[in-house]
Protein backbone atom coordinates (compact mmCIF):
# COMPACT_ATOMS: atom_id res chain seq x y z
CA UNK A 1 0.00 0.00 0.00
CA UNK A 2 1.45 3.36 -1.04
CA UNK A 3 1.51 6.20 1.49
CA UNK A 4 -0.54 9.19 0.28
CA UNK A 5 1.65 11.66 2.19
CA UNK A 6 5.08 10.31 1.23
CA UNK A 7 5.27 8.28 -1.96
CA UNK A 8 8.58 6.72 -0.89
CA UNK A 9 7.03 4.81 2.02
CA UNK A 10 5.09 1.60 1.44
CA UNK A 11 3.24 -0.61 3.91
CA UNK A 12 2.26 -4.24 3.50
CA UNK A 13 -0.05 -5.83 6.06
CA UNK A 14 -0.76 -9.55 6.31
CA UNK A 15 -2.99 -10.31 9.30
CA UNK A 16 -1.09 -9.09 12.37
CA UNK A 17 2.20 -8.91 10.42
CA UNK A 18 3.38 -5.72 8.77
CA UNK A 19 6.39 -4.46 6.88
CA UNK A 20 7.37 -0.92 5.91
CA UNK A 21 9.55 -0.35 2.86
CA UNK A 22 11.20 3.07 2.84
CA UNK A 23 12.99 4.27 -0.29
CA UNK A 24 15.68 6.95 -0.22
CA UNK A 25 17.47 7.56 -3.54
CA UNK A 26 18.98 4.09 -4.16
CA UNK A 27 18.62 2.73 -0.63
CA UNK A 28 15.80 0.65 0.80
CA UNK A 29 15.08 0.37 4.51
CA UNK A 30 12.74 -2.27 5.90
CA UNK A 31 11.02 -2.28 9.26
CA UNK A 32 8.81 -5.20 10.23
CA UNK A 33 7.40 -7.10 13.15
CA UNK A 34 8.01 -10.46 11.42
CA UNK A 35 11.39 -11.71 10.17
CA UNK A 36 9.72 -14.24 7.83
CA UNK A 37 7.87 -11.42 6.09
CA UNK A 38 11.18 -9.55 5.82
CA UNK A 39 12.90 -12.53 4.16
CA UNK A 40 9.97 -13.06 1.80
CA UNK A 41 10.01 -9.43 0.63
CA UNK A 42 13.79 -9.24 0.32
CA UNK A 43 13.78 -12.42 -1.77
CA UNK A 44 11.01 -11.08 -4.04
CA UNK A 45 12.88 -7.81 -4.61
CA UNK A 46 16.27 -9.47 -5.13
CA UNK A 47 14.72 -11.76 -7.78
CA UNK A 48 13.55 -8.67 -9.68
CA UNK A 49 16.31 -6.13 -8.97
CA UNK A 50 20.04 -6.17 -8.39
CA UNK A 51 20.45 -5.76 -4.65
CA UNK A 52 22.94 -6.31 -1.88
CA UNK A 53 22.25 -6.49 1.82
CA UNK A 54 24.25 -3.87 3.72
CA UNK A 55 23.32 -5.11 7.19
CA UNK A 56 21.47 -3.34 9.95
CA UNK A 57 21.05 0.39 9.41
CA UNK A 58 22.24 2.54 12.29
CA UNK A 59 22.25 5.88 10.44
CA UNK A 60 20.31 7.20 7.47
CA UNK A 61 20.36 10.79 6.18
CA UNK A 62 22.12 11.87 9.39
CA UNK A 63 19.43 10.32 11.61
CA UNK A 64 20.46 7.69 14.15
CA UNK A 65 18.24 4.61 14.23
CA UNK A 66 17.77 2.72 17.48
CA UNK A 67 15.81 -0.51 17.75
CA UNK A 68 15.39 -3.17 20.40
CA UNK A 69 13.21 -6.04 19.17
CA UNK A 70 13.01 -7.65 22.61
CA UNK A 71 11.31 -4.53 24.00
CA UNK A 72 9.49 -3.58 20.78
CA UNK A 73 11.32 -0.25 20.53
CA UNK A 74 12.17 1.78 17.46
CA UNK A 75 13.58 5.29 17.77
CA UNK A 76 14.98 7.98 15.51
CA UNK A 77 17.47 10.51 16.89
CA UNK A 78 19.09 13.60 15.37
CA UNK A 79 21.35 14.23 18.37
CA UNK A 80 24.57 13.36 16.47
CA UNK A 81 23.69 15.73 13.61
CA UNK A 82 22.72 18.52 16.01
CA UNK A 83 26.00 18.09 17.92
CA UNK A 84 27.99 18.31 14.66
CA UNK A 85 26.20 21.56 13.74
CA UNK A 86 26.94 22.99 17.21
CA UNK A 87 30.62 21.99 16.88
CA UNK A 88 30.82 23.56 13.41
CA UNK A 89 29.66 26.91 14.79
CA UNK A 90 31.73 26.49 18.00
CA UNK A 91 28.61 26.37 20.16
CA UNK A 92 29.11 22.84 21.53
CA UNK A 93 30.47 24.11 24.87
CA UNK A 94 27.46 26.32 25.62
CA UNK A 95 24.86 25.17 28.12
CA UNK A 96 21.12 25.48 27.77
CA UNK A 97 19.06 27.97 29.71
CA UNK A 98 15.43 29.02 29.98
CA UNK A 99 14.34 32.06 28.08
CA UNK A 100 11.18 33.70 29.40
CA UNK A 101 8.74 34.56 26.65
Steps between C-alpha positions, in 0.01 A plus 500: 500500500645836396506784753295799379719747691843365404519297181831344607345309791306179442315279747402137459269341756429128525277424799690622807829518305618819335801626311598854403718557195665842498679620187769768507679561168651153438464364853218292643428472871266236639328499836279208597359310792561164327838375375333247266315782326831687473672202334207447264504863383878519469499182291223634273687827443839334448345271235383809310776754571873496558541541874749445777431482870700762690407376847315677776458873446619715788501834315306632203505859371676608821231345722603237754278192508453311825304177527458234765282213377480339844330812639318595178683833475585703193641851531640769274749753638662809348726563800822413310412737214403779740828457691699522174321825408574643847868400467520657153384835638707458821188488716550147637636627834199721575240385750126531465294749694137605527391804310184664632256586225 
